[in-house]
């Protein structure tokens, strides 16, 4: 659901910000940062970009179909009014 590469980039940025004398624990911090980020992102009520794009297309098709049905209904109502 989430871009693992982006999470790794954020974790690496945090790790790179650590002073050189603490680089021994940088790997451990990077891994823990990844775990925390993944856990917190999983708690958010969000969808992946792919899922969002799919739902956007479904919505567009639904709107088109609704417009077509509204036009047909208007035609039928006009015929009945004659």
C-alpha positions in Angstrom: 0.0 0.0 0.0 2.8 2.4 0.9 5.9 3.1 -1.2 8.6 1.2 0.7 11.3 3.0 -1.3 10.1 6.3 0.1 10.0 5.0 3.6 13.6 3.7 3.1 14.6 7.2 1.9 13.2 8.9 4.9 14.9 6.4 7.2 18.2 6.9 5.4 17.8 10.7 5.8 17.3 10.3 9.5 20.4 8.0 9.6 22.5 10.4 7.6 21.7 13.2 10.1 23.4 11.2 12.9 26.9 12.5 13.8 29.8 10.2 12.6 30.7 9.0 16.1 27.3 7.5 16.4 27.3 5.7 13.1 27.7 2.3 14.9 24.0 2.5 15.9 22.9 4.2 12.7 21.8 0.9 11.1 19.7 0.0 14.1 18.1 3.4 14.2 17.4 3.2 10.4 15.6 -0.2 10.8 13.6 1.0 13.8 12.7 4.2 11.9 11.4 2.1 9.1 9.3 0.0 11.4 7.9 3.0 13.2 7.0 4.8 9.9 5.4 1.7 8.4 3.4 1.1 11.6 2.2 4.7 11.8 1.4 4.9 8.1 -0.6 1.7 8.4 -2.7 3.3 11.1 -3.7 6.2 8.8 -6.9 5.8 6.8 -5.3 6.3 3.4 -5.3 4.4 0.1 -2.4 3.8 -2.3 -2.1 6.1 -5.4 -2.9 3.1 -7.6 -6.2 2.4 -5.7 -7.0 6.1 -5.8 -6.5 6.3 -9.6 -8.7 3.2 -10.1 -11.5 4.7 -8.0 -11.2 8.0 -9.9 -11.7 6.1 -13.2 -14.7 4.2 -11.7 -16.2 7.5 -10.6 -15.7 9.1 -14.0 -17.4 6.2 -15.8 -20.3 6.3 -13.2 -20.8 10.0 -13.8 -20.9 9.5 -17.6 -23.4 6.7 -17.2 -25.5 8.8 -14.9 -25.5 11.7 -17.4 -26.6 9.3 -20.2 -29.4 8.0 -18.0 -30.5 11.5 -17.1 -30.7 12.4 -20.8 -32.7 9.3 -21.6 -35.1 10.0 -18.8 -35.5 13.6 -19.9 -36.3 12.3 -23.5 -38.8 9.8 -22.1 -40.5 12.5 -19.9 -40.7 14.8 -22.9 -42.3 12.1 -25.1 -44.8 11.3 -22.3 -45.7 15.0 -21.9 -46.6 15.3 -25.6 
